């Protein structure tokens, strides 16, 4: 059996907030319940959105909350040559093509498609050539017909299916601004780090079929996937830095960790049944919390006969 290797992969666009803590905790608990390896990857590939100092703050917060990676962190910004190598591999197989479409042109074509009650996927304008346009991005050609349908079993959400041709279309691997797309970077990184299990928020599940297809194109293994419910704000929006999520209070790690465990549906009582919140946290240590949370996760996910 392949040894379990999981990861938490934050983007350094600001400090760690509660929504990110939920994903970090879920990935950490899954690794520990499997007696596996837990890694941290800093996904700083999108340079315009990266905030100076945010990565170091995220790593320090994880450590303060008792989540220590089993290997040194990997930084995407140090791996540009690997992404180029993967792109060249795809070029050699004819799997990708240059695209000259602007965002406005794509938006206009999608608007017209919507008016015709047809697909909202990228329409394949540049599939057969640039037609006089200047190449701006590189797109991965997705198959047509039944071959475009990707099935996968999510360990939390159940059976999933996406038709890449009708729901996504040929998708970008290198953007017009010369930045590497998330889909390419994450697939290459997961393969190079030998990741066997991916645990992340359900907001990223829409990317999974694309990543599985790209894994097939590159000839690398497909990990097991688990997508946990995201945290939302009072308006029902995903809690994020963009909509005002505040940084975690480093003075009260157990309060935040207990709240994250409750969001994941875990019973992590600290020896006094029925207590919760600050009352519970005041009777806990970090080691005690993680022992209880790991056991509760193993039971919920039916790991190791729990």
Order of alpha helices (4+ residues) and beta strands (2+ residues): beta-alpha-beta-alpha-beta-alpha-beta-alpha-beta-beta-beta-alpha-beta-alpha-beta-alpha-beta-alpha-alpha-alpha
